[in-house]
Amino acid sequence: MDAQVTALLVILGCLVVSAVLSQKMPSGSGPIIFMFAFNTFAGYLNNLFNRHPVIHVARFVLLGFVCVWWLASRSGRERPRPTPLDRPIIVFFGFYAAQMFNPYWSSLRVGVLNGFVGMAVHGVPMLLFFISRDLIRTSRQITLLYTLLIILSTLMAGYGLFQWNMGHEYVAGLGAAFQDTIRREAVWTEDYTPVLKPMSFAGDAGAASSFYAVGILLAASMLVGRGRRTWVRLLLVAAFVVQFMALVVTLVRSTMAATLMGIALLLFLEGRTLRAALPVAGLAAVLMFVGDSGDSFIKQRYMTLMESGTIQKDRGMQVGAIWWAVENFPAGRGIGRAGPVGNTFSEPEDMAYSFPPESYFVCITFEAGVIGLILVARIFWLLLRYAMRAARVVRDPELGPLARATCITLLPIMVASFVGPTLYAAPFSYLFWFFAAVVFRILEVDAARRAHRHRSHHGPGSTVIPVGPGVASVSALPEPRRLEDRS
């Protein structure tokens, strides 16, 4: 099929999905849905058109349109309650943007041009926290968006398994950019036979594995939740199996480790319903065995995760590189240098300060210095704190599984940031901030539901007692101590 026709069908499909789902959600959900759908296929379109500049920047232009639309339509909506993350994100955003004027650039022009690239890739996606917090209103909306992510990830996984079954010739025949990606990501067996890492609809196997990780963890959490119909559970099991097998054949060990960590966290959070969570872990173990048993190379590659020295080599070296970056670049070298598209507009003298796209924390230190690293660490710490709080204290039968799904997805992204450029590339660059907004929306909706229940039970004398900025808990006057402790 002609590349242009394929691209048109993909974009048309994204529009149809966005239009259909938007009818079932509150007004304003369409842009988020379309952004999710388009970013799922953006890497494939980019490779299909041999990384044409127009296609390459399409996802960033789309994000810009979403931001402009959100700013233009804010006046007609009720402003959401401030959260503890608002100020840290705004402070970091301003500090990060100012780094385009870093004196280490060879000229102001080069710094500004690369700065715009850095803001498009890493800075502007932070605004999705405020956009998502503003547009997401109900638990049903969150459930539908999570369901959409599972469906999109499963579709990507299915095509990834198809590519793996067809082999090198099929994927290489799709175009020159696909051939280049295969060569760049090639791994070799002991007899020097290349092993395909299927990229599916993503730009490369690493991005595809990130989509799978999100879909797997969301499906696992929903599978454990109570009140699911049998046919829904069967579909979730099928989605889990397809995505996990696709993740196995990508051979991306860091993403596999992060996914297994998320499943382990799910077991911990579901301590009261461990019998429901154990089958998920058992299914993951069986799929690992099945995926490895047919290919000794796959088995050997994943077995290295069990070796004590793994953290000291390959991507594990990036953990130690964080301190190296702190010592050598305490003031940073300006944004737009690190990440997959770093130094796009750099002069030869700037290339001496380029950095490979590995650890997110190293990239942040390299671009924004120690201050930038501290600001990011504070954002991560606050988000982790409130995500864990939501996962532990929200017991609403509808909100509880959503809170745990969000938590077990966020934590692996944070951990993976030590060894990979997580927030510099899709899908984590936008999903991370979306999930962050969901955490605080869940806490707010849960507090409102508690207020309604307690006021219905105790009458209009009940009060709402804030226990932290942006997060409220409910306490009735006759029993303030017990209810405040629950929050």
C-alpha positions in Angstrom: 0.0 0.0 0.0 1.2 3.5 -0.8 2.8 5.3 2.1 0.6 8.4 1.8 -2.6 6.2 1.7 -1.4 4.3 4.8 -0.7 7.6 6.6 -4.1 9.0 5.7 -5.9 5.9 6.9 -4.0 6.0 10.2 -4.8 9.7 10.8 -8.4 9.2 9.7 -8.7 6.3 12.2 -7.3 8.4 15.0 -9.9 11.1 14.2 -12.7 8.6 14.2 -11.6 7.0 17.5 -11.3 10.5 19.0 -14.8 11.6 17.8 -16.5 8.4 19.0 -14.9 8.4 22.5 -15.3 12.2 22.9 -19.1 11.6 22.8 -18.9 9.5 25.9 -16.7 11.9 27.9 -17.0 15.4 29.2 -16.5 18.3 26.8 -12.8 18.9 26.0 -11.6 15.3 26.1 -11.1 15.1 22.3 -7.7 16.7 22.2 -6.2 14.3 24.8 -7.8 11.3 23.0 -6.5 12.3 19.6 -3.0 13.0 21.1 -2.9 9.5 22.6 -4.0 7.9 19.3 -1.7 9.9 17.1 1.4 9.4 19.2 0.8 5.7 19.1 1.4 5.7 15.3 3.6 8.8 15.0 6.9 6.8 15.0 5.6 4.5 12.3 4.5 7.4 10.1 7.9 9.1 10.7 9.8 6.0 9.5 7.3 5.4 6.7 8.1 8.9 5.3 11.9 8.4 5.9 11.8 10.9 8.7 10.6 13.8 6.6 10.8 17.0 8.7 7.1 17.7 8.5 6.2 14.3 9.8 9.0 14.4 12.3 7.7 17.5 14.0 4.0 16.7 13.6 3.6 15.3 17.2 5.2 18.5 18.6 3.0 20.7 16.5 -0.1 18.7 17.7 1.0 19.2 21.3 1.4 23.0 20.6 -2.1 23.1 19.2 -3.5 21.3 22.3 -1.7 23.8 24.5 -3.0 26.8 22.6 -6.6 25.4 22.5 -6.4 24.8 26.3 -5.3 28.3 27.0 -7.9 29.8 24.7 -10.8 27.8 26.3 -9.8 28.0 30.0 -12.2 31.0 30.6 -15.3 28.8 30.1 -14.3 26.2 32.7 -14.1 26.1 36.4 -10.5 26.3 37.7 -9.3 23.2 39.4 -7.9 23.3 42.9 -4.1 23.9 43.2 -1.9 20.8 43.8 1.4 20.5 45.6 3.0 19.9 42.1 1.9 23.2 40.6 4.6 25.4 41.9 7.6 23.0 41.5 6.6 22.3 37.9 6.2 26.0 37.1 9.6 26.9 38.7 11.4 24.1 36.9 9.6 25.1 33.6 10.8 28.7 33.9 14.4 27.7 35.0 14.6 25.1 32.2 13.5 27.6 29.5 16.1 30.1 30.7 18.8 27.6 30.0 18.5 28.3 26.3 20.5 31.5 27.2 23.2 29.5 28.9 26.6 31.2 28.2 28.2 27.8 27.2 26.5 28.0 23.9 28.7 29.1 21.0 26.2 31.9 20.1 22.8 33.2 21.2 21.2 32.1 18.0 22.4 28.5 18.5 21.3 28.5 22.1 17.8 29.8 21.2 17.3 27.3 18.3 18.4 24.3 20.3 16.4 25.7 23.3 13.2 25.6 21.2 14.0 21.9 20.4 14.6 21.2 24.1 11.3 22.9 25.1 9.3 21.0 22.4 10.7 17.6 23.4 10.9 18.0 27.2 9.6 21.3 28.4 6.2 21.8 26.8 5.0 18.2 27.6 5.0 19.3 31.3 2.0 21.5 30.5 0.0 18.3 30.0 -0.1 18.1 33.8 -2.2 21.3 33.9 -4.2 20.4 30.8 -5.1 16.9 32.0 -5.9 18.2 35.5 -8.2 20.8 34.0 -10.0 18.5 31.5 -10.3 15.2 33.6 -13.3 15.4 35.8 -14.7 12.0 36.6 -13.6 8.5 37.4 -15.5 7.2 34.3 -13.4 9.5 32.1 -10.2 8.1 33.6 -11.4 4.6 33.1 -12.2 5.2 29.4 -8.8 6.9 28.8 -7.0 3.9 30.5 -9.1 1.5 28.4 -8.0 3.5 25.3 -4.4 3.2 26.2 -4.7 -0.6 26.7 -6.4 -1.0 23.3 -3.8 1.1 21.5 -1.0 -0.8 23.2 -2.5 -4.1 22.4 -2.9 -3.1 18.7 0.8 -2.1 18.7 1.8 -5.4 20.4 -0.2 -7.4 17.8 1.6 -5.8 15.0 4.9 -6.1 16.8 4.4 -9.9 17.1 3.5 -9.9 13.4 6.8 -8.2 12.5 8.7 -10.6 14.6 7.1 -13.6 12.9 7.7 -12.1 9.4 11.4 -11.4 10.1 14.0 -8.9 8.9 13.0 -8.9 5.3 9.5 -7.7 5.9 10.4 -4.9 8.2 13.4 -3.8 6.1 11.1 -3.7 3.1 8.9 -1.1 4.7 11.5 1.7 3.9 14.9 3.1 4.3 14.2 4.5 7.8 13.1 1.0 9.0 16.4 -0.4 7.6 18.4 2.2 9.5 16.5 1.5 12.7 17.1 -2.2 12.4 20.9 -1.6 11.9 21.1 0.8 14.8 19.3 -1.5 17.3 20.8 -4.7 16.0 21.8 -7.4 18.5 23.8 -10.5 17.5 23.9 -14.1 18.5 27.2 -15.9 19.2 27.4 -17.0 15.5 26.9 -13.3 14.4 23.3 -13.8 13.3 21.3 -10.5 13.6 18.2 -10.7 15.9 15.2 -8.5 15.0 13.9 -6.2 17.6 10.4 -5.4 16.3 9.4 -1.8 16.5 5.7 -2.2 15.5 4.0 1.3 15.1 6.6 3.0 17.3 9.8 4.7 16.1 12.0 1.9 17.5 11.9 -1.1 19.7 12.6 1.0 22.8 9.6 3.2 22.3 7.5 0.2 21.5 8.5 -1.5 24.8 7.5 1.6 26.7 4.0 1.4 25.2 3.8 -2.2 26.1 4.9 -1.6 29.7 2.1 1.0 30.2 -0.5 -1.3 28.7 0.6 -4.3 30.6 0.5 -2.5 34.0 -2.9 -0.9 33.4 -4.4 -4.2 32.2 -2.9 -6.1 35.2 -4.3 -3.6 37.7 -7.8 -3.6 36.1 -7.7 -7.4 36.0 -7.1 -7.5 39.7 -10.0 -5.0 40.4 -13.3 -6.4 41.6 -16.7 -6.2 39.9 -15.4 -7.0 36.4 -17.6 -9.1 34.1 -16.3 -12.4 32.9 -16.0 -11.2 29.3 -14.1 -8.1 30.4 -11.6 -10.2 32.4 -11.1 -12.4 29.4 -10.3 -9.5 27.2 -7.9 -8.1 29.8 -6.1 -11.4 30.0 -5.8 -11.5 26.2 -4.5 -8.0 26.2 -2.0 -8.8 28.9 -0.7 -11.9 27.1 -0.3 -10.2 23.7 1.5 -7.2 25.2 3.8 -9.3 27.5 4.8 -11.5 24.6 5.5 -8.5 22.4 7.6 -7.0 25.2 9.6 -10.2 25.5 10.6 -10.2 21.8 11.7 -6.5 21.9 14.7 -7.6 24.0 14.6 -4.3 25.9 15.8 -5.5 29.3 15.4 -2.1 31.2 11.7 -1.9 30.2 11.2 -5.6 31.2 12.8 -4.9 34.6 10.6 -1.9 35.1 7.5 -3.8 34.1 8.2 -6.7 36.5 8.8 -4.0 39.2 5.4 -2.6 38.5 3.8 -6.1 38.8 5.7 -6.6 42.1 4.4 -3.3 43.4 0.9 -4.4 42.4 1.3 -7.5 44.6 2.4 -5.3 47.5 -0.5 -2.8 47.1 -3.1 -5.6 46.8 -2.0 -7.2 50.0 -5.6 -7.6 51.2 -6.6 -9.2 48.0 -3.5 -11.1 47.3 -5.3 -14.1 45.9 -6.6 -11.9 43.1 -3.1 -10.4 42.3 -1.1 -13.6 42.4 -2.5 -15.0 39.1 -1.3 -11.9 37.4 2.3 -12.5 38.6 2.0 -16.2 37.8 0.8 -15.4 34.3 3.8 -13.0 33.8 6.2 -15.8 34.9 4.6 -18.3 32.6 4.8 -15.9 29.6 8.5 -15.2 30.4 9.2 -18.9 30.3 7.2 -19.5 27.1 8.8 -16.5 25.4 12.3 -17.6 26.4 11.9 -21.4 25.8 11.6 -21.1 22.0 14.8 -19.0 21.6 17.9 -19.6 23.6 19.2 -16.1 22.7 16.2 -14.4 24.3 16.6 -16.5 27.4 20.3 -15.7 27.7 19.6 -12.0 27.2 17.0 -11.7 30.0 19.0 -14.0 32.3 21.6 -11.2 32.5 19.1 -9.2 34.6 19.8 -11.8 37.4 23.6 -11.2 37.3 25.0 -9.1 40.1 27.3 -7.1 37.8 24.5 -6.0 35.4 24.1 -2.6 37.2 27.8 -1.9 36.5 27.7 -2.3 32.7 25.6 -1.3 29.7 22.8 1.1 30.8 23.6 0.4 34.4 26.7 2.6 34.0 24.4 5.6 33.7 23.6 5.4 37.4 27.2 6.2 38.3 27.3 8.8 35.5 24.8 11.0 37.4 27.5 12.0 39.9 30.0 12.4 37.1 27.6 14.9 35.4 27.2 16.8 38.7 31.0 17.1 39.1 31.7 18.2 35.5 28.6 20.2 34.6 27.3 21.8 37.9 25.9 24.8 36.0 24.6 22.9 33.0 25.4 23.4 29.3 22.0 24.6 28.0 18.9 22.8 27.0 18.6 21.0 23.6 22.0 19.3 24.0 20.7 16.0 25.5 18.1 13.5 24.5 17.4 11.7 21.2 17.3 15.0 19.2 20.1 16.8 21.0 22.3 19.4 19.2 20.0 19.7 16.2 21.2 23.2 15.4 24.6 23.1 17.1 27.9 24.4 15.6 31.0 22.1 15.5 32.3 23.7 18.7 29.1 22.8 20.5 29.3 19.2 19.5 32.1 18.7 22.0 29.4 19.0 24.7 27.0 16.6 23.2 25.6 13.7 25.3 24.1 10.3 24.3 20.4 9.8 25.0 20.7 7.5 28.1 19.9 8.4 31.7 17.2 11.0 32.2 18.8 12.4 35.3 22.2 12.6 33.6 20.6 14.5 30.7 18.9 16.9 33.1 22.1 17.6 34.9 24.0 18.0 31.6 21.4 20.6 30.4 20.3 22.4 33.5 23.0 21.7 36.1 22.6 20.7 39.8 19.7 23.1 40.3 17.7 21.5 37.5 18.5 18.0 39.0 17.3 19.1 42.4 14.1 20.6 41.0 13.3 17.4 39.1 14.1 15.3 42.1 11.6 17.3 44.2 8.9 16.8 41.5 9.5 13.1 41.5 9.5 12.9 45.3 6.2 14.8 45.7 4.6 12.8 42.9 5.8 9.5 44.4 4.5 10.5 47.8 1.0 11.4 46.7 0.8 8.5 44.2 1.6 6.0 47.0 -0.9 7.8 49.3 -3.6 7.5 46.7 -2.8 3.8 46.2 -3.0 3.1 49.9 -5.8 5.2 51.2 -8.3 5.3 48.3 -10.7 2.4 49.0 -13.6 3.4 46.7 -14.4 0.3 44.6 -14.2 2.4 41.4 -11.3 4.8 42.3 -9.1 2.3 44.2 -8.1 0.2 41.1 -7.5 3.4 39.2 -5.3 4.8 41.9 -3.2 1.6 42.1 -3.0 1.4 38.3 -1.6 4.9 38.2 0.9 4.3 41.0 2.3 1.1 39.6 2.7 2.8 36.2 4.4 5.9 37.5 6.9 4.3 39.8 8.6 2.1 37.0 8.9 5.2 34.8 10.7 7.0 37.7 13.1 4.1 38.2 13.7 3.7 34.5 14.7 7.3 34.4 18.0 6.3 36.0 19.0 4.3 32.9 17.0 5.7 30.1 15.9 9.1 28.6 12.3 8.5 29.7 10.8 12.0 29.7 12.7 13.0 26.5 10.8 10.6 24.2 7.3 9.3 23.6 5.2 7.8 25.1 6.6 8.6 28.6 7.2 12.3 27.7 3.5 12.9 27.7 2.0 10.0 29.6 4.1 10.7 32.7 2.5 14.1 33.2 -1.0 12.8 32.3 -0.7 10.1 35.0 0.6 12.8 37.5 -2.5 14.8 37.0 -4.7 11.7 37.4 -3.2 11.1 40.9 -4.5 14.4 42.2 -7.8 14.1 40.4 -8.4 10.7 42.0 -7.6 12.1 45.5 -9.9 15.0 44.9 -12.8 12.9 43.6 -12.3 10.4 46.5 -12.4 13.3 49.0 -15.6 14.6 47.5 -17.2 11.2 47.6 -16.2 10.8 51.3 -17.7 14.2 52.0 -21.0 13.2 50.3 -21.2 9.9 52.2 -20.4 11.3 55.6 -22.8 14.3 55.2 -25.5 11.9 54.2 -24.8 9.8 57.3 -24.1 12.5 59.8 -26.1 15.4 58.4 -25.1 18.9 57.3 -22.9 19.2 60.4 -20.1 17.3 58.7 -17.0 19.3 57.6 -14.2 19.0 55.1 -10.8 19.3 56.7 -7.8 19.9 54.4 -4.8 17.8 55.3 -2.4 19.1 52.7 -2.2 21.6 49.8 -4.5 20.6 47.0 -5.7 17.4 48.8 -8.6 17.3 51.1 -10.0 14.6 53.4 -13.3 14.4 55.0 -14.0 14.3 58.7 -17.3 14.3 60.5 -17.4 16.2 63.8 -18.4 13.1 66.0 -15.3 11.1 64.9 -12.5 13.4 63.6 -9.5 11.4 64.7 -10.3 8.1 62.9 -11.2 9.7 59.6 -8.3 12.0 59.5 -6.0 9.1 60.2 -7.4 7.2 57.2 -6.2 10.1 54.9 
